[in-house]
Each structure stands twice: as structure tokens, then as C-alpha cells.
Amino acid sequence: MSPSSPASPYRPTTAATALAASLEGLKQPWSVARTRGILLQQRWTWDRAQVVVAEVAVRPAVARSWLPPALELPGTPVASVFVADYPDTAMGFAYREAGVLLHARLRGAPVLHCAWMVVDDDTALILGRELLGFPKKLATIDLDFAGPRARASVVRRGAEVLAFDAGPDGSPAARADDPRAFPHPIVNVRGIPGVAPAVLLGMRPNERCHSSRRLRLTIGSEPSACDPLADLGLAGEHAARHLVVDLAHPGAPGATRVPAWPAGLTSPAWLWKAYPFRAW
């Protein structure tokens, strides 16, 4: 290195410094204890998340192909389709997310299965995929929940795969007793294609609702080979809700850790077939 060369091409950025300040474990030397401290921290919550969600009837044949064989579709296949803004998270940063959760049954009990999900932050993607089995991919997510209308646009690989445009539907506003955004345990498939059965991982997203308003939502979805949400038949007008909630794990808000448990196994052949949809 010449005397005139900079000591290092890297400098702490404002965003990285702010993240380290919000997540104490990042300041510690690398170690197993450091990783455990970050992942098993006492505040594992998503506070004051804004979620617009609609329960939408979907095409049975498509929903069945997206669902692991260990899970059963109800008589009328339904998906919870949502877009969310997470301004205050346990991970130390804000991010946005959109997803499709298929309603299903596991050994007779109602569950949700995340068939499709996108985020706009790579750490949220990595942790969600590797630890909890959410098939997250990166996308551009624009949203505006501030006014009387709620709008969102999800663009991935040049296609607007999900568009929300919602306004009040005349029902009483700010009803804190409305149903939760995610009313059942979520059961995901964790792993990569292989010869062994894929693991089903269950978790319970307990919530505290600050406010809820009812909306009339129009969903749009452009065709996409990588994200074929249009095949589910989501487009059209639907009843929806805009909630402000704390997502806390487990139990009451402020409780510790994300409770996840092995919920069973499913066919490795299904994961081989489904993997391109989950990865590309």
C-alpha cells in the first residue's frame, strides 16, 4: 500500500452504524455466544406492523399443487393475501413484505402455509428462509397506508405481480376486536431438494391489535413465469382489513423468542417439483 493510499476502502455507513446501535450483539466479537445472543434475544417482536390482508378464494387445482402433500385443502380453498410494513423489528431494521398464505389443515387442525413471499431486505430474506422456511425472494415493494386509501405495488423481475388499491367499505372503523392478520399457526417447508423427506416447521404468530379498519380491496396481478400469482385467480374485488399490530412470539407482547417446532415431514418429490417456484 502506498503512503497516499487510503487505509481501507471500507468505512462504516450511517445505516450500518445505526443498525449496530439498535442491535447490541452486532458490536460483539464473532462467536457462537454472539450468534445465540442475537437470535435468542429478549425482544423478538415486530412492533406496530401495518398489514393489509384479504382472504381470497383461490383456484383449487393451483392451490393443491402449491401445498405440500402432508397438508390438506379445505372444501373451499382460500388464501390470505397480504402486504405489510414493519417499521420496528427485533432485527434492528425496517422492511416490507408481501405474501400468500394458503389455508389448510394438518392432522385436522387449521393452519396456514406460506406458498409465496417477497421482502425488500436481504437479511429478512436470509433469516426467514434459513431459520423458518418462508420461501422469501427479493422484490420492490412500494406502499402508502397513510391516507383513507391503502395502496401497494409489488414488482419482481419486471412484472407487477401484486397490486393493492383499497378504500373504506363503510364498516365501523378502528375495531380492535377484528380477527387477527394471521389467525392460525403457520406451517412451512424448510430445506432444499434431496433424498430425505422435507421438514415441516410450525410456528404461532401471536398478535396484539392496536387498530383495525375494514377496506374494499381491488387486487391486480400481472402474469409472471417466476411468480405466477395470477394463476391462483387473485384478481378482483375483495373484503380486506388494515391492521396495526404487534407481532410477538410467543404469547403476550414482550415475551421472548420465536417458538418453532417440527410439525412433521413431507414428500421430497414435492419439494423437487416446487423448488424453482420457491427460488427463481
N, C-alpha and C positions, 0 to 999 in steps of 0.2 A: 504494500500500500504506500503510495507516495505521500509526502508531507501535506500536499494540497488536497488529498482525497478525503471525503467525509469519513468519519469514524465508522459509520454504519448506514446503510441505505434505509434502515427501518427506524421510524420514530413512533412513539405511542400516539394514536389518533385520539381526538376528542371523544369519539364514540367508544373506543376500546377502554379509555381511561374511565369514562362514566360507567361502563359495564363492570369493570373491576371494582369500582367503588360500591356498586349495588350488590355484588356477589362476592362476599369476603373470601370465599375459597379460592378464587382465581389469583389472589395475591400470594398464596402459599406455594412453597416449593412442590414440584411434581412428586406425588407419592400415591400409594393405594389409599391412605387415610384421607388425602386431599380429595380424591375422586368420590370416596364414600361420603365425605362431608358435603360435597356439592349435590350429589344425587339423593342423599338421605337427609337433606336439610330440614329444619323445623317448619319452615314456611313453604309448603308445596301447594300453592294456590294460584289461580288466575282471578285477580280481583277486578270487579266491576267490568266484566266482559260484556260487550254488546253483541247480541246474537239475533239475527233474523232467521226464522226457521218455519218451514211449512211441511206438513205431512201430505205426501202426494201419492196417489195411486199410480202404480207402475206396471209395465207390461210383464206378465208372468214368465214368459219364456226367457226374456233377457235377465230378469231378476234371478231366476233359478240358476242360470249359467254363471252369474256373478257371486253366488252364495256357496260357501264350502259345503260338501255333502253331509257333514255332521249336523248342519243346521237345516231346519225345515221352514218353508214359507207358510205364512198364514193363508187362510182361504182367499182373502183379498190382499194381494201384495201391495205393500206401502213402503215408502222411503221417507225419512226425514232429511230434507234438503236444506242446507244452512250456509250462511256466510257470517263470519264472526270477526270482531276486532278485539284484540287482547292488549289493553294499554298498560297493564301492570301484572307481570308474571313472576313466578318463582325463578325463572331462568335469567332474570335481570334485564330483559329487553321486551319491547312491544313487537307484536307481529299480527298478521292477518291470516285467516284460514277459511277454506270452504270445503264442504264435504257432502257425501251421500251415504246415509246410514240406512241399510235395509232392515226392516222389522222382520224378526224371525223367532223361532223357538228352539231352545236347546234342552233336550230331555223334558219337554213340556212347559218350560218356563220361558216367558217373553224376554228377548234380548235384542240388541242392535248389533249389526255387523257393518263395519266401515268398509264399503266396497271401493270408494274413491275419495281421495282427499288431496288438497293442494295447500301450500303455505307460501309466504313470501320471504322466509328466512331459512338459511341453511342449517343452523343449529336446531331449530324447531323440527326441521325435516329429519335430521340425523337421529335425534333422541326419540322422536315419535316412531320412526321405522325400526330402529335397532332395539329399543327397550320395550315398546308397547305394541308393535306390529301394525301400526297405522301405515297404509300404503301411500305415504306422502310423496308428492312431487312439487317442484317449484313452479310458480305461476305469478303473473302480475295481477294483483287484486286491488282494485280501486273501489272505495265505498264512501257513502255520505249518509249517515244516520242522524244528522243533527236537526233537520227540519221536520215538518209534518210528513214528508215523504221519506222513504228509505230506498236508496239506490245502491247497486253494487254491480261490478263488472269483473269477470274472471277471464283473463286471456292467457292462453298457453299455446305455444308453437303457432302463433299467428291466428288462432281461432278464438272467438269469444264463446267459450264452452259453457258459460253460465252467466246469465244476466238477470238481475232482480230490479223490479220497479214496483214499489208498493206505496199505497196511501191508506188513510184511515178507512175502516169499513163501517163506522157508526156504532160499534160496540163500546161499552164503558171503558175509558182509558185507565191506565196505571192500576190494573188489578193485580195485586201481589199474590193472589191465590190461584192465578192461572197455572196450568200444568208446566212442568219443568221443560227446559230446552231438550234435555236428553233423559227421557223418563225411565229407561231400563238399563241394566248392565250392558256394557259393550263387550263383544267377543270378537277378537281379531285373530288373524293367522300370522304367526311370526316365523320367519325363516326364509330360506332360499330353496330353489328346487333341488331335490336329492332323492335318494332311495328310501329314506326313512319317512314315516308319516309326519306331516306338518303339525306343529303345536298350536292349539287354540289357547289364547290368552284372554282371560276375563278381567274386567275392571269396572268399578262403580263410580260414575262421575257425580258425586253428591253436589247439591247446589243450594245457595241461598239467593232468593229473588229479591231485588230491590224495587223493580218496577216492571210492568208488562203492559203492552198495548196491542190491540188487535189490528191487523192490517189486511188489506186485499192486495194480493201479490200477483204480478204477472212475471212468469219465468220464461226466458228465452234461452236457446241452446243451439249453437251452430254445429253442424256435423264435423267430426274430427276422428281420424283413424286412431289417434293416440288416446283420446279422451271421448269415447262415444256416448256421452250422456244423453244425446238426442235419441239414441236407440231405446232408452227407458220410457220415453213419452212424457218427459217432464214439462214440456212447453204448455202454456195456457195460464188460466187464472185460478188462484188457489187462496184459501184462507191461510193466514200466517200470523205470527206473533213477533214483536220486537221486545226482547227482554234485556234487562241489565241484571246480571247475576254474578255472584262469586262462585267459581268452580273450586271446590275444596275437597281434599282426599285424606283420609276417609271421614265420614260423619260430619259433625258440625264444622262451620267455617273456623279456620285457625288450627284444625287438627293436623297431624303430621303424615307425611309420606303418601305416595300413590299406592293403594292396595291393588295388586295384580296377582292373579292366581292361575295355575294351569287348569283349563276348563275341559280338556280332552285332546283328542287327535283327529286329524282329518286326512283325506287321501293325498299322497304325494303326486298322483297323476293330475289331480285338480290344480295343484299349485304349478305344475309344469305348464298346463294349458293357460292358466290365468296370469302367469308372471309377466309376459310382455305388456299386458294392460296395466299392471301394477308398477312397471318400471320405465316405460318409454314415454 
